[in-house]
Structure formats: structure tokens, C-alpha cells
């Protein structure tokens, strides 16, 4: 199982880690933490040194009730940072967390390698065609509504079946447009209650029937800190526990704030060889 990133085949038979770089002031865990170029480059260097295969840049917070950010502001936040990172780390594989096709286009032109779309193309009707034209890997996530409205849209007939049907529709459309490398993200925390997040994790191996690489993004999310009655800053141990379970259930990419600990999860689970 491989994906083609800028001409390099990335083998996902051994799971990989995607480090998070938030360029927003209001993300739930590290919003505003990286305030200048030096801090950003130091953080990227640490993630790469700790074993991150991908760095995921986001300039529009997707937390519940996040403030709206204009397309111009999103571009102003992200394009200079892409160029700066690649100047210092030319081999870095950058994933761009955006649902806007123009941001995706300009980011890939600036040197990024992957598009990570929380809406699977539903928030921008041009996104899927844009990705097809760019010939880059595409992460499509399950979500209902928008970041502002998603937590009011948590009623399902059957959670897993409904999400599988969602992906079957989005994958069929992507296939007709010629998108080849697609990664599936079930969207923990997006239009799902606390209980639904755990139901989804418990049944995550069912997504293997889609026959696409599976990404798990549970890092320091409310499904951990609300369940344990702690803060996001205290949720690293819980994150490692759920990352381990996700790996055992077939995750091929872990999207995380804490790269070193996630890489350790991968190494230990690989040593056990007990993945489903």
C-alpha cells in the first residue's frame, strides 16, 4: 500500500506519523503557540527528527464553533510558511489542511505534497477537480455541516454504515475525476458525540473494506480529555492509548501533536505484530 508524494512512493505497510503544525491563533490545543518563523522551523525540525513522515499545516481552525477565516487570510498565513519550511527542509513532505480549492492549488504550487480536506470536497465544489488536476494524494474526511454547525448534526441511522456510505459516494466521484491516491479519515470529533467517537474507534477495522489507507486523528481531542475530565495539555497519555488501538485496528497514518510518542506507538505495535 503506497502513495506517490512528489515522485516518491511512500510505503504505508508500516504505519507513518503525520505531525501537526497549526498556523491559527485559536486551535483547541496549540493555537497561537508558534508565533514566528523561527519557532515554526524549530517545531518542524523537532517533528522531522522525531520521525514524522509528513507535516500537516493548517491555517483555518476546524474546532467546533471556530471563527471564520477568509480565503485571503488563509493564504497569507500558509503560503509563506510552506516556502520557508521547504527552504530549510527541502525533502519535507507537507500536507495542507484546507477545504478550499484555491488554497490547495497555491499550496501545491508552492511545494506542498498532499491535500487534507475535512469536508471530502463538500465545502468547495471545485476541490475534487482541483486535486485531480494537481495529481497529488488526497485525504478525505467524514464530516457533516461546517465546523460551526457540525456538533448539531450527530444523528445517524447506523453510525458506521452511514459513514461507509458517505465514503462510497465520495470515492466514486473522486474516481471518475481520476484521483488515484486517496486516504480515508473517519473524522473523530467531527459531527460525532463522545459516545459515537468510541463506537467509531471500536469498529474502525470495518473501514478496511474500502481498501484505502486509513488515517486516525485522535490527538488530544475532547473524546480523551472530556472522558477523563482533564485538559488537552494533560491528554498525551490518553492519546497514546487510543493511537495504539487505532494502529491495531488498521490505521496507516497517525495525525498527532506529539510525534515522538506516536512513533513509539508504531514501533511497539509493529513489534507485537497484532494488528487486525
N, C-alpha and C positions, 0 to 999 in steps of 0.2 A: 504494500500500500504506500504509494508515493504521491507527492505533489511537486509541481515544477515551479520553482521560485527563481525568476531571473536567469533561467537556463540551468539551474542546479536542481537535481532531483533530491528531494528531502524524503528519506525513508522513515515512515511512521510505524514500521513494525515494532520499533522501540519507541514508546511514547516520548513526546517532546514537551518542553516547557515554554510558555509564552509569558514574558514579563510585561507588566502593565506600566505605562507611563501616562499619567493623567496630566493634561495641559489646561485643566479647568480649575477655577477657584472654589468650586462647590461640590466636588465629588465626595461621596459619603465617607471615604477613609483618608485619602491623601490629597484632597483638594487644596490647591494653593501651596503645597509643600515644596514644589520645585519652582522657585521664583525667578531664576535667572539661568542663562545658558550654561554657566559653569556647573551649577547644581544639577541641571538636567544631564549634562555629559558625564558627570561623576556617577549619577544614578544608572545611566545606561551602561557605563563601563563596569560597574559592580554587577549588574544583571548578566551581562555577557560573560564576565569572569566566573560567575557562579553557575553558569551552564545554560543560560537561556538560548534557545534556538531562534526565537522570534521576539521582537519588541513591539508591543501593541500601543500605538499612540492614539489618544482620544482628546478632542478639543471641544466636545459637546457632552456635558454630563447627562447620563441616561438614568440617574437615580430617580425614584418616584418624586413627582412634583418639581423636577428640575426646571430652572429658568430657561426661557427660550434664548438661543444664541443665533444671530444672523449668519447667513452663509459667508458674508464678507468677514465677519469676526472669526468664524471657524477657520477660514483660510489663512487669515492673518496670524492666528495662533499656531497653525500646524505646519505650513509650508516652510517657513524659515528654520524650524526645528528639524524637519526632515533633512534639509540641506546641511545643517550644522552637524547632525549625527553622522551622516554619510561622509562628510568631510573628515571627521575624526575616526570613524569606524566604517570604512568603505564596504566591508563584507557583511555588515549587519543586514538582517532581513527584517524589514519594517512592515508591520501590519497597521492599517489605518482604520480606526473605529469610527465609521461615519455611515449615515443613511442617505447622504446627498451625492448624486452622481457627479456634480461638478467638483466637489471636494475630492471624490475618488479619482477623477481624471487628472486633476492637477497634482495630486499626491503621487500617483504612479509616474507621471511625467517628471516629478522631482526626484524619483529614485526609489519610492516605496515598492513593496513586492506583493502585498496581499490586501484585499479589502474585507473588512469585518463589519457586516451590516446587521444591526439589531432588528431590522424590520424585514429582512429577506426580500427587499425590493418593494415593499408595500407602501413606504412613505415617500418614494420618488419613483414615478412610473418609468423614468429613464435609466434607473440604476442597472437593471439586468442587461439591457443592451449595451450600456457603457462598459460593464465588466467583460461582456463577450468581446467587445471591440478591443479592450485592453489586453486580453489573453492572460489574465492573472488568476490565481486561486481566489476563491470567494467563500467566506464564512457566512452562512445564512442562519440566523437565529429565529427561534419562535417567540413571538410577542403578539399581543393584541393591543390595538389602540396606539397611543403615544406614551412617552414617559410620564406625561401629566395625567393621563386617563387610564393607564393600564391596570392599576390596582382596583378599579371598579369593574373590570372585565374578567372575573375569575370563575365564572360558572361554566362548567363543561358537562357534556353528556357522559363522556368517559375520557378522563384526562389524557392518558397515553394514546388511546385510539384517535382522539381529536388532533393531537399534536402530530401523530404519524400521518394523518390525512392532510394536514397543513403542509407538511414537508413533501408529500407525494405530489401535491399541486404545484408547489414552488419549484421542485426539481424537474417536473415535466416541462414547465415553462422555460427554465434555465437550459434544459437540454435542447429544446427547439431552437434556442438562440445560439447554441454552440459553446456554452460554458462547460469546461471539462473538469477542472479541479475544484470540487465543492466539499466543504467541511460543514458538518451539522452541529449546531449548538442548541440544545433543548431549552435554553433560556431560564436558568434558575433565577427566581426573584422577579421575573417579568410576567405580569398578569397571572400570578400564582400566589395562593395563600401559603402560609408557613407549612401547613399540613400537606398541601399539594407539592411543595418542593421536595419533601421527604418521600412522598409516593413516587414522584418522578425519579429520584435517585435510586429508590428501591427497585424500580423496574427498568432502569436505564439500559440494561443489556438487550431489551427488546428493540432498541434502535439499531442494533447491528443488522437487522433485516433490510435496512435501507442500503447497506453496502457502501457507505461513505464514512470517511474518518469522523470521529466524534470528539467534540471539544466540550470540556466541562469547565464552567466558570462559577465556582462557589466561594472564591477567596474573600474572607472576612465579611460575607454578606449577612443580611439580617436573619436568614434561616439558621445561622450559627449563633449570633450574639443575642438575638431575641429568645431563642430556645434556652440559652444558658444564662440569660439575664446578666449579660456583661456588655462591654463596649466593643466596637470594631477593633480598637487597638489591642484588646485582650483576646482576640479571636484567632490567633495564629495556630494554637494547638488544635482547636476545632476544625480549622481549615485543613490541617494536615490529615486529620482523621477522615474527613469527607473526601479529600483528594485521593487518599488510599482506596477508599471504597469505589470511587469513580474509576480508578485505574483497574480495579478488579472486575468492574462491570463493562470494561471495553473502551474507556476514554483513551484517545491517542494524543490529545493535546490538553495540558492543564494551563489555563489562563490565570495568572496569580500575581499578587503584590510581592510575595516573598519567594524569590527564585531558588535560593539555596535549599530551603526546606522542601520545596516541591521536587527538586532534582533528587533529593534524598529519598522521597517517597517513591519516585520512579525506580531508583536503583534497588530499593528493598523489595518492592513488589516484583520486579524482574527477577531478583534472586530467588524469591519464593516460587515463581512460575505458577501462580494460582489464579491468573486472570481467567475470566469466563471465556 
